[in-house]
């Protein structure tokens, strides 16, 4: 049957398109500006205005807002989903695109305004009353607005222009008295000249002059918050982590499909129902749009298509993370904002422990992480590098032999092994001209040496089991390590090689693949060839441990080279900004020990966090993983020739 004859479906599609497409703010798609086009500029701008160094910029997913809807919106939705800017403890979250204004220049300016506003924002006090919460948010926004315009007067006319346009873009709706008073306060703060009744006037005085009196207001029954103001981003309490999670995460096999760089709100719960055999009952009268966030009944866990799982994830406001006894065939990779949990204060009693930096409390947690040194495994006796790797090793060894220490002739010395004939001629000429002439007429030979010790620390976490450029990351790392280690051996520098992985703070595993006193031989190559993916990446602890061993070397120059494929993370609280700040502090500690620390990564998104960890001129990002074995020797040559 032709599609146009299916009358019910045709009318249904038209109705759905009409009812669900109603938005409170008109979308000017022709003038839209995307976050990706401004990402780097916004990051620099945020730091320049004093934004926290450990905060990363990312995009917002549309989140449901509970403001009062128009009658047309109520036909198609319970909540309006909007992309809004906000700052939490770890991320500056900005809309994927700004299309609020009719002119693209204003939408571009809106991105920079939202970034500046969050850098100056203040977290409003917490309260359970929704009306007080809204008024406290307006008071905090007013203070941030005043501070920003005081320090940067150039923003005043630009903000006034955007605010004037926003007044006309905000819909006029019939609202209950309390909500109408809040809306009038918002319009007044945006610059609209309108009459305020007693209720709205008292709210405005509390917001601008006496925030303490906000506690006197009480929300009436059925109160709903106002329509969000895109010019005033919100500040969330953050996701500063808390106590260790109760259950260990199971290891997973296979490859995850990346969903993009959006941040998904998530919570952890125990919800494993794969083994339940009781029947499922659904209420058929519920709206389809209110689909539950978790429907995991007794069913096979290998039946989800990748696209179905992706669409399901994108359709939920919040994801629930739960441990299951079965492994799913479909896996998605995504960024999560997970609710706060308490970090324990207890120290560990183990052989080797290291502190961890808590950026929120600005102090160390003593004896917090335990390190276990493992014996390295060996590849099979008949193992040997493939032909391409052998050729690359020979090529790099020849290149690095030019870096070996050599004898150099020091001229114009006071004494030495032989006469410096140029200096002698110069002295005789000067004396013939009536001058005294220099006595520095000797030359001597001296052996040169960099006196360098280098420790290479390589990340072998679970993510190295993924594939890049048609090869596993762990295979790329093995090849690059083999090539680099042979090159360093050829130039005569002292070296050690370590791998690391972790599973929570009680088990950070470090494997010495080559110690300083060991010769670079076939056994070392077999150890490198036997590397396999581990679990997670508690990078700060690994850097502290290896840096301590390197600091004991008596060499004049000491280099710590860190090779990784992604962000530091673990299955407890060690993730996001917390993990980045701890790793950053571990690098600073190593540099205070007069070590040179340099990071190398093949993570294509590393520009968001790698400079924060290793600092300017302290890192290199290899854009193509397959080029790592060629890039590492080149990076090393540049470092030793500085």
Secondary structure as GFF3:
##gff-version 3
##sequence-region A 1 642
A	DSSP	three_ten_helix	3	5	.	.	.	ID=ss1
A	DSSP	alpha_helix	7	20	.	.	.	ID=ss2
A	DSSP	three_ten_helix	29	31	.	.	.	ID=ss3
A	DSSP	beta_strand	33	34	.	.	.	ID=ss4
A	DSSP	three_ten_helix	36	38	.	.	.	ID=ss5
A	DSSP	alpha_helix	39	48	.	.	.	ID=ss6
A	DSSP	beta_strand	56	59	.	.	.	ID=ss7
A	DSSP	beta_strand	63	65	.	.	.	ID=ss8
A	DSSP	alpha_helix	71	76	.	.	.	ID=ss9
A	DSSP	beta_strand	80	82	.	.	.	ID=ss10
A	DSSP	beta_strand	86	87	.	.	.	ID=ss11
A	DSSP	beta_strand	91	94	.	.	.	ID=ss12
A	DSSP	beta_strand	97	98	.	.	.	ID=ss13
A	DSSP	alpha_helix	104	120	.	.	.	ID=ss14
A	DSSP	alpha_helix	130	151	.	.	.	ID=ss15
A	DSSP	alpha_helix	155	169	.	.	.	ID=ss16
A	DSSP	alpha_helix	177	190	.	.	.	ID=ss17
A	DSSP	alpha_helix	198	208	.	.	.	ID=ss18
A	DSSP	three_ten_helix	211	216	.	.	.	ID=ss19
A	DSSP	beta_strand	234	235	.	.	.	ID=ss20
A	DSSP	beta_strand	257	268	.	.	.	ID=ss21
A	DSSP	three_ten_helix	288	290	.	.	.	ID=ss22
A	DSSP	alpha_helix	306	314	.	.	.	ID=ss23
A	DSSP	beta_strand	318	321	.	.	.	ID=ss24
A	DSSP	beta_strand	332	338	.	.	.	ID=ss25
A	DSSP	beta_strand	352	358	.	.	.	ID=ss26
A	DSSP	beta_strand	363	374	.	.	.	ID=ss27
A	DSSP	alpha_helix	387	401	.	.	.	ID=ss28
A	DSSP	beta_strand	407	413	.	.	.	ID=ss29
A	DSSP	beta_strand	418	419	.	.	.	ID=ss30
A	DSSP	alpha_helix	421	432	.	.	.	ID=ss31
A	DSSP	beta_strand	442	447	.	.	.	ID=ss32
A	DSSP	beta_strand	452	459	.	.	.	ID=ss33
A	DSSP	three_ten_helix	462	465	.	.	.	ID=ss34
A	DSSP	beta_strand	467	468	.	.	.	ID=ss35
A	DSSP	beta_strand	471	472	.	.	.	ID=ss36
A	DSSP	alpha_helix	473	491	.	.	.	ID=ss37
A	DSSP	beta_strand	494	502	.	.	.	ID=ss38
A	DSSP	beta_strand	508	514	.	.	.	ID=ss39
A	DSSP	alpha_helix	522	529	.	.	.	ID=ss40
A	DSSP	alpha_helix	539	551	.	.	.	ID=ss41
A	DSSP	beta_strand	557	564	.	.	.	ID=ss42
A	DSSP	alpha_helix	576	592	.	.	.	ID=ss43
A	DSSP	beta_strand	596	601	.	.	.	ID=ss44
A	DSSP	three_ten_helix	606	608	.	.	.	ID=ss45
A	DSSP	alpha_helix	610	614	.	.	.	ID=ss46
A	DSSP	beta_strand	619	621	.	.	.	ID=ss47
A	DSSP	three_ten_helix	625	627	.	.	.	ID=ss48
A	DSSP	alpha_helix	628	640	.	.	.	ID=ss49
###
